[in-house]
Each structure stands twice: as structure tokens, then as C-alpha cells.
Amino acid sequence: MEEQGISPNIVTFNTLMSVYVEQGKIEEVFRVYHEDIQGRGLVPTAATYSTVMSAFKSAGDAFAALDFFVKLRERYNNGELIGNPTDWEAEFVKYENLALRVCHMAMRRALAGANNPGGAALKVILSMDEARVRPDRRYYERLVWACTGEEHYTIAKELYQRIRESDGEISLSVCNHLIWLMGKAKKWWAALEIYEDLLEKGPKPNNLSYELIMSHFNILLNAARRRGIWRWGVRLLDKMEEKGLNPGCREWNAVLLACSRAAETSAAVNIFKRMINQGLKPDVVSYGALLSALEKGGLYDEALRVWEHMRKVGIHPNLHAYTILVSIYIGKGNHDMVDAVLRDMLSANIEPTVVTFNAIISACVRSSKGSAAFEWFHKMKMKSVEPNEITYQMLIEALVQDGKPKVAYEMYITACNKGLNLSAKSYDTVMEACQDYGALIDLASLGLRPIVKLDPPR
């Protein structure tokens, strides 16, 4: 055109930039804008700025798009843009929407990235604040749906707060998604806060909301059960009731089992009573946990009364309940009844396992009845139940209690020959007992002391 003496005007360059945008040649768009339009002193039109914003969108450069929009707005406010102010005002709505789209795409790309996706997306939001580009509620909600990984917890929580602070309205499906996401990120209390907001501010939670928050509570209750943190479990139950959630047998059993694991007899009895007062019917797990807590507290007669009540109300005992019952009779010194319980198990088609015999041997150890523990070890083998590491570790302790270090030594060697890995405590018990009793044994044959296993960090 210039060779033919025709000078290209702003329309020509606008068209050229549009072609470059369609072809994905973004750098060429910016070159034309800076060198050909600004360099020639041409006056950009609304179409010029729209094309440049479209180029930023294709490039996914949110920060550049926001910077360009802010400078353009300043020029408008300073009266530097030529044309009808009313027309420019309408155009600026388009420019802001384009900037929002660029930011939305950039944040979605950040959320899909591997390196600190939440932090990268948050930077874009903070830049939007600085540029005074404020999206509406639906914009934030669309971004919430893009948060699906536990690493998105931070940005999701920020988006939720912004939605709540904007006009107070929020989609229930978005809230449910956030409750699910907080649980995935192990931010249980953050999930509960969202549920509390639903109760206090709306929208009213639905069945999915209830199921999600109950699922989170069950995860926490199961953690309390595994660790034996019964007080934490009780607080969780109280919190559930406070928020209108109705713990069922599953939830109460988790706390009962935590009490049993911690040997908190009184707490287990109180929880069991509270459970009944709530109108719930205890099951075999409930009774088993209570029996275990009573057995560990040495309340054998009370435990037997609970057993009789369990049978009276029609609850059929399982392997765990029978195992606790034999421990109770061992604790009472009634070995004949242990045999009777084992026969009752067989008649109920429940085969005693290594766990059952370990419970018997363990009860003998706690009662300082080493000879009885050794007898039950032989009965166990006669019933073709294979001992495990726990069996041998308890048996060694029982034999040393009974003043039989040489037999304890032999049991340690037998276990090692079977490929079982006994604890350092068993090694030390055998070594110290042999030395204390002056047993004529080659202690070097015990081998190296096992490595002490450390608990994983919490």
C-alpha cells in the first residue's frame, strides 16, 4: 500500500491485528500496536483496544491485561480519549469483561498447574483488587468449581469469603462442593464452618450437605477411635448434636471403641448410657467395646452382667465379644469357663483365632500366671492355630515372670527360626532374665538386638 502511495490508516491496522489474533500471532499484534499505530501517531479507536485485549486473552496474560486496562481507564478519566464519552463508557464495560475473562482463564490454568496453584491464582485475584476490577458472585462461583484438588484449599476459602461478603447469596451446590473439598484437604473445621454458615445464613442445607458433613465427622471419629483419644471423640459428638446432626450407632461406637482402647472404663459406661438415652439400640460392636473397657478396668463381674444383658436382648456375640469374654474369665481365674466359652464359640460356628488365644495369654500375663499362659500356648498349637509375633512376645514375658528364662530363650529362638520379627523389648527381656538367673546359655545366638520401631510423626 505504501509503495503505491496509499498510507494505511487505523482501520487498516485494526484489521491486520484482528488477522494476527485469529492466526495466534500474538507478538505481531503487540508489534503493530506499538510500532505501527503508536509509532505513526495514529489515534486508536475502540476496536483497536478491543483487539489488543483479545490478544491478551489469547496469551492468557492476566497481569498485562489488567495493566493495559488500568492505563486505558486513566486516559479516559483524564479526557485523553477522543470521541463521545457515552460511547466510551459502554466500551469500558466490554474492556472490563474482557479483562475478567483473561483473569478467569489465567486462574484456571494456574489451578491446573503443579507448582503452588492456589498461590498463583490468589496473585491474580489480588491484582484484580488492585486494578479495581471486581467480578460478580457467579464469576467467583465458576472458579470454585475449578477447585478440585486439596492444594486448592487456600484459594477456595478465599473465593468463598468473597462470595459471602459480596451480596450474601451463594449457590447451595457450590457450598456442598466446598464442604467436600475442605474434607479432601483434611480441613475438617473449615468444612464445619461452611455448614454452620448454611444453618445461620442460608441457603438451607440439603441431604447432600448433611451426608458430606457426617462423612467428615466419621473420619475424625475414626481417628479418635484408632488413637484412643476418647475426650476428643466426646467433644465431636457434642459438636454434632449442637449443630443439629444426629449421631447414629456408627458414631457412638467409634467413641466407645476409643474409650475401650484408652482403658477408660467410666467414660465407656457413660457413653453407653448416653447412647441409650438418645433412643439408639446398641449393637454387638457397642457391647463389645463396653465389655473390653470393663475387662481392662478389672470389673469382671460387671462385664459378665453386661454379657448376660447382651444375650438377653438378642444380640449374638461375634469373635471379638467372645475373645473379651475369655479374657474376663482368665482375669477371674476361672479357666474351666474359658474352655466352656471356646466350646460355645464352636457351637456358634465361630472358630477361635490367634487373636483369641493371644487375648487369653495376655490375660494370664496380666494376672502373673506364667504357667497358665504356657499351657494355653500348647492348647493353641493343638488346635492348629499358628502363633504370631504377639503370641511369642507375651509368652516370653509370661515365662520370665514364672522364672523360666531358658524356656523363654528357646521360645525367642523358635520365633526367629520361623521368620518372625520380635520386638527389642522381647530381646531385652530374654537377655536380662538369663543374666539375672545365671542361665548357662549362649546369648550370642540371640543375634543382634532388633531395631526399635519409632512411631510415625503426627
N, C-alpha and C positions, 0 to 999 in steps of 0.2 A: 504494500500500500504506500509506504513512504517512498519507494523507488519510483512510483508512478505519480508522486506529488500529492498523495492523499494522506493527510495527517490523521492517525487513529484518534478517536475521541473516547470518552469514558464508557460509552455503550460498547465500543469495540473491546475494550479491556475487560469489562464486566462479562461479556460473552466468552472471552478467552479464559478467564478464571473459572467460569462455570464448566467449560470443557475439561479443564485440568482437574476440577473436583470430581467429575464423572469418571475420569481416567485414573483417579487415585494419585495424581502427581501433585501432592500437597505442597512440596517445596516450591514448585513452579508457581502455585497460586500466590504464595507469600512474596516470591521474587517480583511477580507482575505488580502486586500491590505496592511494594516498597520502591522498586526501581522505575517501573513504567508509569504508575499513577502518581505516587508522591514525588518521584524524581522529575516528572514533567510538569508538576504543579497543577495537575488536573483536580477538579473538585469531585470527591467521591459522592455517590448517590446512596440511597437506602439499599439498593440492590448490591452495591459494592460491599457494604458492611455485612449484609446477609450472606454473601458468598464467602467472605473471609470467615465468618462464624461457622459456616458449613464446613469449611476446611479444617477448623479446629475440632469440629465434631468427628470428622473422618480420622483425624490424627489421634483423637482421644486425649488431647492435652487440656485438661480441665483448668490448670493454673494459668496457661496462656490465654485461654478463652475468657476467664474471669478478669484477667489483667486488661485485655483488649476491651471488654465491656465496660469496665470502670473508667478507663480513659475516654471512651466514647461518650459515656454519660457525663463526665466532667466537661467535655467540649460542648455538649448540649446545654448543660446548666450555665455555661459561660456565654451562650449565644453564638458559638463559633460555627454551628451547623447552618447551612443555607437552606431555606425552604420554609414551608408552613409548619409552625410549632405543633399544631394539632396532628398533622400527618406524622411528624417525628415521634410524637407521644405514642401513637399507635404502633409505629415501627419498633419502639423500645420494648414494647410488650413482646414482640416477636424475638428481639435480640435476647431478652432475658430468658424466654422459653428455650431458645437455642443453647444458651449458656447452661441452663438446668439440664438439658439433655446431655450435653458434653460431660457435665459433672456426674450424672447418673451412670453413663457408660463407663467413665473412669473408675467410679466406685465399684461397679460390678466386676470390672477387670481386676481391681485390687482385691476384692473378696475371693476371687478365683485364684489369686496368686498364692505362693508358698511362703513368702517372707513377710511376716507381720501384716497380714491382710487387714486386720482391724485397725491397726495404727495408720496404714496407708489411706484407708477410706476416711478415717477421722480427720486426717490432714485436709482432705478435700472439703469436708463439711466446715471445718474451721475457716478455710479460705473463702467459702461461700458466706459465712458470717461476716468476715472482714470486708467482703465486697458488697455487703448488704443485699445479697440475693437470697431471698427467703422462700423456699418451696412450701407448698401446702401439705396437709396431712396425708393425702393419697400418695404424694411423692415419697414421703418417708416410709409409708406402709409397703410400697413396692420394693423399697430397699430392704426392709425387714425380711420379706420373703426370700431375698437373695442370701440371707444369713442362714447357713445350714450346718456349718462346722463349729466345733467347740471353741475354735480360735476366734470366732466371730462374736464372742460373748460381749466384749467391751463396746463394740460399735452398735450391736443390737440394743444394749441397755441405753446407750446414748440416744438412739433413734426413738426408743420407747418414751424416754423422758421428754423429748422434743414434741412428740405427738400429744402427750398428756398436757404439756404446757401451752400448746398452740390454741386449740379450741375445746379441749376436754373430751372430744369424741374420738372413738377408736373402734376398729372392727374387732368383733369377738374372735374371729378366725385368726387374726394377727396376734391377739393376746394368747390364744392357745398355742400358736406356733412358738411364741416367745417362751411360754412355760415349758414346752418341750425342749427348746434349745438350751434354756438355763439348766435343765436336768442333764442334758447331754454334756454340758460343760462342767457338771458337778457343782453348780452354783444353786444349791437347793433353796437357800433362804431368799435368793433373788427371785426364784420361781414362786415362792410363797408370797413375796411382796406383790407380785403381779396378780396373784389370785386374790389377795386382800384388797387390792385396788378394784378388782371386778366386783367384790362384795360391797365396797363402800362407794365407788364412783360409777360403776357400770362399765360396760353392759353386763347384764346378769349372766353368770357362768352357766354353761350347759353341761350335759353329761360328759362330753369330751374333756372339758375343763376339770371336772371332778375326777375323772379317771386318771388324767395326767398327774394331778397333784397327789392323788392317792398312790400312784406308782412311785413318785419321788419319795413320799414318806416311807413306803415299804423298803426302798433302797436304804434309807437312813436307819430304819428299824432293824433291818437285817445286819447292817454294820454294827449296831449296838449289840445284837444277839451274838455275832461272831466274837466280838471283843469282850463280852460280858459287862458292857457299860450300862447297867440297868437304870441308873438315875437319868441318864440321857434318854433312854427309851421311855421312861415315865414322863419326862418333860415333853417328848414328842407326842405321846398320847394326849397329854393335857392341851398341847397346842392344837392338835387336830380337833378335839372337842370344842375348844374355844372358837375355832373358825367354822364351826358347823359341819365338820366332817365326822362321819360315824365309823370309828374303827370296828372292824369285824374280828372274827376269831383269829384270822391270819395275823393281824396287827398285835392283838393282845398276846398271842402265843409267842411272838418274837420277843416281847418284853419278859414274859415268863421264862423263856429259854435263857435270856440274858441274866436274869436273877439266879437261875439254876447254875449257869456257868460261873457266876461270881460267888456261888455258895451263900447267897443272901436269902436265908430261909424266910425271915419275917416279911421281907419285901415280896417274895413269891406268893406267900399266903394272902397278903393284902391285894396284890394284883388279881389273884384268882377270885377273891371276893368281889372286887370292883367289876370284874368281867361278868360275874353272875348278876350283880345289881343292875348292869346295863341291859339285862334281858337276853344275854347271849348264852348259848349252851356249850360248855366246854367239850372239846373232843379228846381223842386219845393223846394228841400232842400236848394239849393243855394239862391233862392229868399226868402225863409222863414228865413234863417239866416240873410240876409241883412235887411229884414223888422224888425226883432227883434232888431238888432243893432240900426236902425234908431228910433224905438219906444223908446228904452231905453235912447237914446240921446235927446228925446223930439222933434225930427224932423218929426212931424206928416205929414205935407204937402208933404215933400219929400218921406215919406213912402207911402203915398197914390198914388203918381206918379209912384213909383216902382210897387205898386199893379196893377195899370192900365196897365203898360207896360207888366207885367207878364201875365195878361189876354189877352192882345193884341197879344202876341206871341204864344198864345195857350197853356200856362201852366195852368193846372187845379189845383186850390188850394186844399190842404189837411187840416186835422183837425188843425194841428199846424199853418198853414198860416192863417186860419180863426180866430184862437184864438188870434193871434197877431193883426189881423185887429180889433177885438172888443176892444182890449186894446188901439189901436190907437184912435178909436172914443171916448172911455171913456176919454182919455187924452185930446182930443179936446173939451170935454164937450157935445158931440153930442150923447145923449142917444137914441134918436129916430133911429139913424143909427145902433146902436147896435142891436136893435130889428130887423131891416131890414136884418142885417148880419145873425142873427140866423135863420130867415126865409129862407134866401138864402142857408144856410147850410142844412136845412131840405129838400129843393127842390133838393139839390145835393146828397140826401141820406146820409148825414154826421150828425150824432147825436151829439149835444153838450155834453161834458163830464164834470166831476168835474174839470178837468184841465181848460176847457174853462171858467167856472164860477169863478174859483179861479183867473184866469187872469183878469176878469172883476172886481172882488172885490179888487184885489191887485192894479189895476189901480186907483180905487176910493180912496184907502188909500193913494196912492202917490199924488193924487190930493186934499187930505184933504176933501173928500166928504163922510163923515161917514154915513149920512142918505141914500145916494145913494147905498152905499155898503150893508146896511141893507135891502134895497128894493130888490136888486139883490139876496140876500140870500133867501128871501121869494120866488122870482120867480124860483130860483133853486129848492127849495123844491116842488113847484107847478108842476115842470116838472119831478118830481120823480128822481132827481139826488141827491144821498146821499152825504152830506158834509163829508170831511175828516179832519185830524188834521190841515192841512194847511188852510183850509177854516175857521175853528174856530179861529185859531191864528190870521189871518188877520182881521177877523170880530171883534175880541176883540179889536185890535188896532184901527180899524175904529170907534167903539163905544166910546172908551175913547177919541179919537180925537173930537168926536161930543158931549162930555160932558155927556155921559150916562154910568156912572160907574156901576149902578145897573144892567142894561141890560147886560153889559159886564160880570158881575159876574154871571148872570143867564146863559149866553152862556158857560162860563167856567164849571159850574156845569153840564149843559146838556151834554157837550162833555165828561166829566168824567163819567157820568152815562151811556154813550154809549160805554164806554170802550176805548175811545181814549186817547192817551198819549200826552198831550200838553207839550210845552216846558217850561223851567223855566222862559223864558222871558215873556210868557203869564201870568204865575202865578204872577210874579213881577208887570206886568202892571196893573192887576186887583187889587192887594193888594195896590199899591201906589195910584191908582186912587180913590179907596174907601176911603182911609185915607185922601187924598187931598180934596175930595169933602165932606167929613164928612158923607158918606152914612151910614145909620143905617142897617148894615149887619153883620151877624155873620161870621167874617172872618175865624174863626176856622173851619168852614165847608169846606173851601178850601182844607183842608188836608195838608199833608207835601209838602214842595216845591220839585218839580221834580229834579232829579239829572241832572246836566249839562253834556251833552254828549261831550266828548273830541274827536277831530279829530284824526284818527289813525296816528301813526308816519310814516313819509315818508322816 
